[in-house]
Every structure is written in structure tokens, then in C-alpha cells.
Amino acid sequence: MLIADFFKLIGKKLVAGDSIKLHAQNSKKNNFNKGKIKRRLAYIDQKLAEYRKVLDGSGNDESFSKAALAMHGLKKQARVYRRLAQHFRRSGDKQISTSDPDSRQMITRNNITEVAYNVQTRVDAEHKPAVDYLVTNINDFKAMGNMLEREVEQFGTSGFTALYDKGYYTGTEFKRAEYLEVTVMVAVPEAGSQAPHPDYNLEAFVYEEKKNRHTCTQGHTLKTNGNWYIKDHGQTKVQVRHFKTNRCKTCRVLSLCTKNEKGGLIGRSEHGGLTAANKARIEADPDTYKLRQQ
């Protein structure tokens, strides 16, 4: 990056980030999580119980010998799995790869998982040189903030715009971008839940930040009780506020808006303002975001 900067090959105004998954030597068979360890130990306990019945029953020397030999191998495996279980308890890790320790099982494409590394890369728009890369073992949804921090340090400024695809769309990462004072444009993924009729999807509800309320297409106001609730997205947990109105029960378009007979409910994340601002930037300047594809 220093050489590219010296020869004025980078503009430090617009960058794009992406990643590539590189398969590790570690096989799926030698990658473990708590659930997998638990299942393996349960299977071993079951098989040991079966072999004990063989030893306690009537049989010939050959069957006893085979059962004893099998039990010896299973007990040896169980000791390995129990050591791995102890590692989970001590370290707090969610995965262990035994032959390639830094690799992790992650989604590579079309929900297919492989034991791999995730290489984060960054390209400057001026003459399109790759100005940074970082080998990681985490998926994209938690990678943007760390790469932006590296950019700020290497560029010596936060006065640039960074483009990313929807895999990086995470509220906490928008928060880090705001803290670093970096402008980001991240593709907005499709909403997870849709209304029975597309005209009543979430984007049809107008949010007023000053009054902290939503207004639906029928002019009804959805308000919050002010409480925060934890929403678990599997890999991340976020705080959300719920917005609703009792006007839903008598609304003439209720069946078009929601499948819930009691009425609809909108959840707004603690990062709702940041994600809304990101969407507004892309809508205001779609040509700049399209440059990411180059």
C-alpha cells in the first residue's frame, strides 16, 4: 500500500471490500462444535453399553475378544472428545479444528458450508489496486468494521467512502463505521418477512424519528411502549423496540397487511437510524454503489 501511495496509484476517496473463502486442510470430520461432541459421546456411551452386554452374556472367546477390543477403541475416542469438551468450557470457543486450528466451518456459497479461511480484501477506486487483505476465520457479517479500522489507520484519514455487498449488512458494523466517521454504502438485503400484499411491506410504513413512531398506509400511527427487547438472529443479538396500534383490529386492509388476526407489529432495531441512512445514501447515489461491481 505504501508503494502504491508513493506512486499516486490510490485516491483514498472510494474503496470497495469483498472476501474469498479458501478451503483449509482441515476436513469437516475433524471440525467440532459442542453439539457434535455431545452427539459423539452419546453414541460412544450407547455402543459401550451394547458391548458390556456381550461381555456379561454367554459367548465364545472370539466374541468377547472383539467386544473388548472395540470398547478399548471407543474409550480412547471418548477421552479425546472429553478433552475437546473441556477446551470448549475453558475457552468459550464455538468451534475447534483439530488439524488446522485457525480454520472454521463457514458458509461458502448457497448455504453450503466448508472448513475454510475467509480472506478479506480491499480495492481503491483510483487505479483499482488491491491495497489490503486480511486472512480471517469469521464470516463477512462481522468483518466490515475491522477492515474499516485498518483503512483509517493505513490511509491516515476517515474521509473516504467504502462499498460492500449485503453479506456485510450488520447493525453493529454500521455502528463501528459511524464511530470511525467512515461513510459506507452496503447493499440492503431483502426483508426477511413480507406482507401478504407487497404494497404493505415494511418500506410502506413511514418512520418519524423526532416523534419515534411509524405511520401505515391507512394513516394509522404505530407507537412503542419504549421497552427494548432482545432479538436473536442466531449469530448476533440486537435490541429492538416494538411498534403497534390497536386500529389494526378494525382496519379494512388487515388481511393485505399481515397474517396475524390481532394486528401487525413492527420491530425497529437499535441501529435502525444507521441502516436507514445507509439505504438513503444508496438511493441518492446508485451510480457510486454500482462501481463496487468493477
C-alpha positions as CSV (number, residue, x, y, z in Angstrom):
1,M,0.0,0.0,0.0
2,L,2.9,2.4,0.8
3,I,4.4,1.8,-2.7
4,A,1.0,2.4,-4.4
5,D,0.6,5.6,-2.3
6,F,4.1,6.8,-3.3
7,F,3.4,6.4,-7.0
8,K,-0.1,8.0,-6.5
9,L,-2.0,4.9,-7.5
10,I,-4.6,5.3,-4.8
11,G,-7.0,8.1,-4.3
12,K,-8.1,7.3,-0.7
13,K,-11.6,8.6,-1.6
14,L,-13.5,5.5,-2.6
15,V,-12.8,1.8,-1.8
16,A,-14.6,-1.5,-2.2
17,G,-14.3,-4.5,0.1
18,D,-15.1,-8.2,-0.5
19,S,-13.9,-11.6,0.5
20,I,-13.0,-15.0,-0.8
21,K,-13.2,-18.3,1.0
22,L,-10.1,-20.6,0.9
23,H,-10.5,-24.2,1.8
24,A,-8.4,-25.3,4.7
25,Q,-6.6,-28.7,5.0
26,N,-8.9,-29.5,8.0
27,S,-11.8,-31.7,7.0
28,K,-15.4,-31.4,8.2
29,K,-14.8,-34.7,10.1
30,N,-12.1,-33.0,12.2
31,N,-14.1,-29.9,12.9
32,F,-16.1,-29.9,16.1
33,N,-18.7,-27.8,18.0
34,K,-20.4,-28.5,21.3
35,G,-23.4,-30.3,19.7
36,K,-21.2,-32.6,17.6
37,I,-19.1,-33.5,20.7
38,K,-22.2,-34.3,22.7
39,R,-23.6,-36.5,19.9
40,R,-20.3,-38.4,19.5
41,L,-20.1,-39.1,23.3
42,A,-23.7,-40.2,23.4
43,Y,-23.1,-42.6,20.5
44,I,-20.0,-44.0,22.3
45,D,-21.9,-44.5,25.5
46,Q,-24.6,-46.4,23.6
47,K,-22.1,-48.7,21.9
48,L,-20.2,-49.3,25.2
49,A,-23.4,-50.4,26.8
50,E,-24.0,-52.8,23.9
51,Y,-20.6,-54.3,24.2
52,R,-20.9,-54.7,28.0
53,K,-24.0,-56.8,27.4
54,V,-21.8,-59.0,25.2
55,L,-19.2,-59.4,27.9
56,D,-21.8,-60.1,30.5
57,G,-23.6,-62.7,28.4
58,S,-22.8,-66.0,27.1
59,G,-20.5,-66.2,24.1
60,N,-17.2,-67.6,22.8
61,D,-13.7,-66.3,23.3
62,E,-13.7,-64.6,19.8
63,S,-16.9,-62.5,20.5
64,F,-15.5,-61.5,23.9
65,S,-12.2,-60.5,22.3
66,K,-13.9,-58.4,19.6
67,A,-16.1,-56.7,22.2
68,A,-13.1,-55.9,24.5
69,L,-11.0,-54.6,21.5
70,A,-13.9,-52.4,20.3
71,M,-14.5,-51.0,23.8
72,H,-10.8,-50.1,24.1
73,G,-11.0,-48.1,20.9
74,L,-14.2,-46.3,21.9
75,K,-12.9,-45.4,25.3
76,K,-9.8,-43.9,23.6
77,Q,-12.1,-41.8,21.3
78,A,-14.1,-40.7,24.3
79,R,-11.1,-39.4,26.1
80,V,-10.2,-37.2,23.0
81,Y,-13.8,-35.9,22.9
82,R,-13.9,-35.1,26.6
83,R,-10.6,-33.1,26.2
84,L,-12.2,-31.2,23.4
85,A,-15.3,-30.6,25.6
86,Q,-13.1,-29.2,28.4
87,H,-11.5,-26.9,25.8
88,F,-14.9,-25.5,24.9
89,R,-15.7,-24.9,28.6
90,R,-12.4,-23.1,29.3
91,S,-12.0,-21.1,26.1
92,G,-15.6,-20.2,25.1
93,D,-14.8,-21.1,21.5
94,K,-17.7,-22.2,19.4
95,Q,-15.6,-24.4,17.1
96,I,-12.4,-26.5,17.1
97,S,-10.5,-27.6,14.1
98,T,-8.0,-30.3,15.2
99,S,-5.6,-30.4,12.2
100,D,-5.8,-26.8,11.1
101,P,-6.6,-24.9,14.3
102,D,-7.3,-21.5,12.9
103,S,-9.8,-22.6,10.3
104,R,-13.5,-22.6,10.9
105,Q,-16.6,-24.2,9.2
106,M,-18.4,-21.3,7.5
107,I,-20.9,-20.7,4.7
108,T,-19.0,-20.6,1.3
109,R,-21.9,-20.4,-1.2
110,N,-25.6,-21.2,-1.5
111,N,-25.7,-22.2,2.2
112,I,-23.0,-24.8,1.6
113,T,-20.5,-25.0,4.5
114,E,-16.8,-25.8,4.3
115,V,-13.9,-25.7,6.8
116,A,-12.1,-22.6,5.4
117,Y,-10.5,-19.3,5.9
118,N,-12.2,-16.0,4.8
119,V,-9.8,-13.6,3.2
120,Q,-11.0,-10.0,3.3
121,T,-9.7,-7.8,0.5
122,R,-10.0,-4.1,-0.3
123,V,-9.5,-2.2,-3.6
124,D,-9.0,1.5,-4.2
125,A,-11.1,3.0,-7.0
126,E,-8.4,5.3,-8.4
127,H,-6.5,2.7,-10.4
128,K,-8.0,-0.4,-8.8
129,P,-5.0,-1.8,-6.9
130,A,-5.7,-4.2,-4.0
131,V,-4.5,-2.1,-1.1
132,D,-5.1,-4.5,1.8
133,Y,-6.0,-8.1,2.7
134,L,-6.5,-10.0,5.9
135,V,-6.9,-13.7,6.5
136,T,-9.7,-14.3,9.0
137,N,-11.9,-17.2,10.2
138,I,-15.1,-15.3,10.6
139,N,-18.0,-14.7,8.1
140,D,-18.5,-11.4,6.4
141,F,-21.3,-10.2,8.7
142,K,-18.7,-9.2,11.4
143,A,-15.8,-8.2,9.1
144,M,-16.5,-4.7,7.8
145,G,-15.7,-2.7,11.0
146,N,-12.3,-4.3,11.4
147,M,-11.4,-3.7,7.8
148,L,-12.5,0.0,8.0
149,E,-10.4,0.4,11.1
150,R,-7.4,-0.8,9.1
151,E,-8.2,1.5,6.3
152,V,-8.4,4.6,8.5
153,E,-5.0,3.6,10.0
154,Q,-3.3,3.0,6.7
155,F,-4.9,5.9,4.8
156,G,-4.4,8.3,7.8
157,T,-7.9,9.7,7.2
158,S,-11.5,8.7,7.6
159,G,-12.6,10.9,4.6
160,F,-13.5,8.1,2.2
161,T,-16.5,6.0,1.2
162,A,-16.5,2.2,1.4
163,L,-18.7,-0.1,-0.7
164,Y,-19.7,-3.5,0.5
165,D,-22.3,-6.2,-0.6
166,K,-25.2,-7.4,1.5
167,G,-23.2,-10.0,3.3
168,Y,-21.7,-7.2,5.4
169,Y,-25.1,-5.7,6.4
170,T,-24.9,-5.8,10.2
171,G,-26.1,-3.2,12.6
172,T,-23.1,-3.4,14.9
173,E,-20.8,-2.9,11.9
174,F,-22.7,0.2,10.9
175,K,-22.1,1.5,14.4
176,R,-18.4,0.9,14.1
177,A,-18.4,2.8,10.8
178,E,-20.1,5.7,12.4
179,Y,-17.6,5.7,15.3
180,L,-14.7,5.7,12.7
181,E,-16.5,8.5,10.8
182,V,-16.4,6.5,7.6
183,T,-19.2,6.7,5.0
184,V,-20.4,3.3,4.0
185,M,-22.7,2.1,1.3
186,V,-23.8,-1.5,1.9
187,A,-26.3,-3.3,-0.2
188,V,-29.7,-3.7,1.5
189,P,-30.9,-7.3,1.7
190,E,-34.5,-8.2,1.1
191,A,-36.7,-8.1,4.1
192,G,-37.0,-11.5,5.9
193,S,-40.7,-11.3,6.3
194,Q,-43.2,-10.0,3.7
195,A,-46.8,-8.8,3.9
196,P,-49.5,-10.8,2.1
197,H,-49.6,-7.9,-0.4
198,P,-46.3,-6.2,-1.4
199,D,-47.9,-2.7,-1.1
200,Y,-47.9,-3.3,2.6
201,N,-44.3,-4.4,3.2
202,L,-42.2,-2.7,5.9
203,E,-40.9,0.0,3.5
204,A,-44.5,1.3,3.1
205,F,-44.5,2.4,6.8
206,V,-43.1,5.9,7.3
207,Y,-40.9,6.4,10.3
208,E,-40.7,9.8,12.0
209,E,-37.6,9.9,14.1
210,K,-38.4,13.0,16.1
211,K,-41.8,11.6,17.2
212,N,-40.4,8.0,17.3
213,R,-43.4,6.5,15.5
214,H,-44.4,4.7,12.3
215,T,-47.4,5.6,10.1
216,C,-49.0,2.9,7.9
217,T,-50.6,3.3,4.5
218,Q,-54.0,3.9,6.1
219,G,-52.7,6.8,8.2
220,H,-52.7,4.9,11.5
221,T,-49.9,5.6,14.0
222,L,-47.9,2.7,15.4
223,K,-46.3,3.6,18.8
224,T,-43.9,1.9,21.1
225,N,-44.0,1.4,24.9
226,G,-40.4,2.3,25.0
227,N,-39.1,-1.1,26.1
228,W,-36.2,-2.8,24.4
229,Y,-36.5,-6.5,23.5
230,I,-33.7,-8.9,22.5
231,K,-34.0,-10.4,19.1
232,D,-31.8,-13.4,18.4
233,H,-30.6,-13.7,14.8
234,G,-28.5,-16.8,15.5
235,Q,-25.0,-15.3,15.1
236,T,-26.0,-11.9,16.5
237,K,-28.4,-10.5,19.1
238,V,-29.8,-7.0,18.7
239,Q,-32.1,-4.8,20.8
240,V,-35.4,-3.8,19.1
241,R,-38.4,-1.7,20.0
242,H,-41.9,-2.9,19.0
243,F,-44.4,-0.6,17.4
244,K,-48.1,-1.4,17.1
245,T,-51.6,0.1,17.0
246,N,-55.0,-1.1,18.2
247,R,-56.5,0.3,14.9
248,C,-55.4,-2.9,13.2
249,K,-58.4,-4.9,14.5
250,T,-60.9,-2.8,12.6
251,C,-58.7,-2.0,9.6
252,R,-60.3,-2.8,6.2
253,V,-56.9,-3.9,4.7
254,L,-55.7,-6.0,7.6
255,S,-55.6,-9.2,5.6
256,L,-53.4,-7.5,3.0
257,C,-51.0,-6.1,5.6
258,T,-50.5,-9.1,8.0
259,K,-51.5,-12.7,8.6
260,N,-51.9,-12.0,12.3
261,E,-55.6,-11.5,13.0
262,K,-54.7,-9.4,16.1
263,G,-52.7,-6.9,14.0
264,G,-49.3,-6.2,12.8
265,L,-46.1,-5.4,14.8
266,I,-43.0,-3.5,13.6
267,G,-39.7,-4.2,15.2
268,R,-37.1,-1.3,14.9
269,S,-33.5,-2.2,15.8
270,E,-31.3,0.0,17.9
271,H,-29.3,0.5,14.7
272,G,-32.4,1.5,12.7
273,G,-31.3,5.1,12.1
274,L,-27.9,3.9,10.8
275,T,-29.4,1.3,8.4
276,A,-32.0,3.8,7.2
277,A,-29.2,6.4,6.5
278,N,-27.3,3.7,4.5
279,K,-30.3,3.0,2.4
280,A,-30.8,6.7,1.7
281,R,-27.2,7.1,0.6
282,I,-27.6,4.3,-1.9
283,E,-30.9,5.6,-3.3
284,A,-29.5,9.1,-3.6
285,D,-26.3,7.9,-5.4
286,P,-26.9,4.5,-7.0
287,D,-24.2,5.0,-9.7
288,T,-21.5,5.2,-7.0
289,Y,-22.6,2.0,-5.4
290,K,-22.6,0.2,-8.8
291,L,-18.9,0.9,-9.0
292,R,-18.4,-1.9,-6.5
293,Q,-19.0,-4.4,-9.2
294,Q,-15.9,-3.2,-11.1
